[in-house]
Amino acid sequence: MPIERINPDGMYKPNKNLYTQVVTSTGSKTIHIAGTVPFDKDGNVYGIDDVRLQVMKILENIKVSLNAVGANPTHVVRINVYALDVEDYVQNGGPEVTKFFGKNKPASTTIQVERLVHPDWNIEIEATAVID
């Protein structure tokens, strides 16, 4: 596998075990997935006012994007999370991210923002993956 995940000795542990500190990749194809939002396939917002449901839908959408190019969640090396309320995300959405990636947690940055493009979005997630 061209991906190695490391939590170095002497480094603090990832918050709530949501991510990996360092991810190396040597694959030949890098996949950049745009900020993914909680729309269903018809463009309707899923899980209004529920971060957990919105994260679940976003992860499902990311999986569709990955599958479209022959990848899966194990190939994701980094995510950037944009949240209206970081604490809500960590408490309610974070466990869904942990389930989705299992032991293959990507490097991750979470940023609290004042607003997202759509007024009913609470969260948006970008992903980067690497495959051979």
C-alpha positions as CSV (number, residue, x, y, z in Angstrom):
1,M,0.0,0.0,0.0
2,P,1.4,3.4,-0.9
3,I,0.0,5.0,2.3
4,E,1.5,4.9,5.8
5,R,-0.2,6.4,8.8
6,I,1.9,7.4,11.8
7,N,1.3,8.9,15.2
8,P,4.9,9.6,16.2
9,D,6.3,8.8,19.7
10,G,6.8,12.1,21.6
11,M,3.8,13.8,19.8
12,Y,0.5,14.4,21.4
13,K,-2.3,12.0,20.7
14,P,-5.0,12.9,18.1
15,N,-8.0,14.5,19.6
16,K,-10.6,11.8,20.4
17,N,-8.7,9.6,18.0
18,L,-10.4,11.3,15.0
19,Y,-7.3,11.5,12.8
20,T,-3.7,10.5,12.2
21,Q,-0.8,13.0,12.8
22,V,1.3,12.1,9.8
23,V,0.3,10.3,6.5
24,T,2.8,9.6,3.8
25,S,1.8,8.5,0.3
26,T,3.7,7.3,-2.7
27,G,0.9,6.4,-5.1
28,S,0.8,7.5,-8.7
29,K,-2.6,9.3,-8.7
30,T,-3.8,12.0,-6.4
31,I,-7.5,12.6,-6.1
32,H,-8.7,16.0,-4.9
33,I,-12.3,16.0,-3.8
34,A,-14.0,19.4,-3.5
35,G,-15.7,20.5,-0.4
36,T,-18.5,18.0,-0.1
37,V,-21.8,19.1,1.4
38,P,-24.9,17.4,2.8
39,F,-26.9,17.4,-0.5
40,D,-28.8,14.3,-1.6
41,K,-28.5,13.4,-5.3
42,D,-31.4,15.7,-6.1
43,G,-29.7,18.7,-4.4
44,N,-31.9,18.7,-1.3
45,V,-30.2,19.5,2.0
46,Y,-30.0,16.4,4.2
47,G,-30.2,16.5,8.0
48,I,-31.0,20.2,8.5
49,D,-29.8,21.3,12.0
50,D,-28.3,17.8,12.7
51,V,-24.5,17.7,12.3
52,R,-24.4,13.9,12.8
53,L,-26.8,13.4,9.9
54,Q,-25.0,15.9,7.7
55,V,-21.6,14.3,8.3
56,M,-23.1,10.9,7.5
57,K,-24.5,12.2,4.2
58,I,-21.2,14.0,3.4
59,L,-19.2,10.8,4.0
60,E,-21.6,8.9,1.8
61,N,-21.1,11.5,-0.9
62,I,-17.3,11.3,-0.5
63,K,-17.5,7.6,-0.9
64,V,-19.5,8.0,-4.2
65,S,-16.7,10.4,-5.4
66,L,-14.0,8.0,-4.4
67,N,-15.7,5.0,-6.1
68,A,-16.1,7.0,-9.3
69,V,-12.3,7.0,-9.7
70,G,-11.6,3.5,-8.4
71,A,-10.8,4.6,-4.8
72,N,-12.3,3.9,-1.4
73,P,-12.0,5.5,2.1
74,T,-8.7,3.7,2.8
75,H,-7.1,5.8,0.1
76,V,-7.9,9.1,1.8
77,V,-4.8,10.7,3.2
78,R,-6.2,14.1,4.3
79,I,-9.5,15.8,5.2
80,N,-10.3,19.4,5.9
81,V,-13.5,20.0,7.9
82,Y,-15.3,23.3,7.9
83,A,-17.8,23.5,10.7
84,L,-20.1,26.1,12.1
85,D,-19.7,24.6,15.5
86,V,-16.5,22.6,16.1
87,E,-17.7,21.2,19.4
88,D,-20.9,19.9,17.8
89,Y,-18.8,18.4,15.0
90,V,-16.4,16.7,17.4
91,Q,-19.1,15.3,19.7
92,N,-21.7,14.3,17.1
93,G,-20.1,14.1,13.7
94,G,-16.6,12.9,14.8
95,P,-17.8,9.4,15.7
96,E,-19.2,9.0,12.2
97,V,-15.9,10.0,10.7
98,T,-14.2,7.5,13.0
99,K,-16.5,4.7,11.8
100,F,-16.1,5.7,8.2
101,F,-12.3,5.6,8.2
102,G,-11.9,2.9,10.8
103,K,-8.2,2.3,11.5
104,N,-7.3,4.2,8.3
105,K,-7.7,7.7,9.7
106,P,-6.5,10.5,7.4
107,A,-4.6,13.6,8.5
108,S,-7.2,16.2,9.4
109,T,-7.7,19.8,10.1
110,T,-11.0,21.2,11.5
111,I,-11.8,24.8,11.2
112,Q,-14.7,26.7,12.7
113,V,-16.2,29.1,10.2
114,E,-18.8,31.9,10.5
115,R,-20.9,30.5,7.7
116,L,-21.0,28.2,4.7
117,V,-22.4,28.9,1.3
118,H,-25.8,27.4,2.0
119,P,-27.7,28.6,5.1
120,D,-28.7,25.0,6.0
121,W,-25.3,23.5,5.9
122,N,-23.5,23.0,9.2
123,I,-20.5,21.2,7.8
124,E,-18.4,20.8,4.7
125,I,-15.5,18.3,4.2
126,E,-12.8,18.3,1.6
127,A,-10.8,15.1,0.9
128,T,-7.5,14.1,-0.7
129,A,-6.8,10.5,-1.7
130,V,-3.9,8.6,-3.3
131,I,-4.0,5.4,-5.3
132,D,-1.6,3.4,-7.4
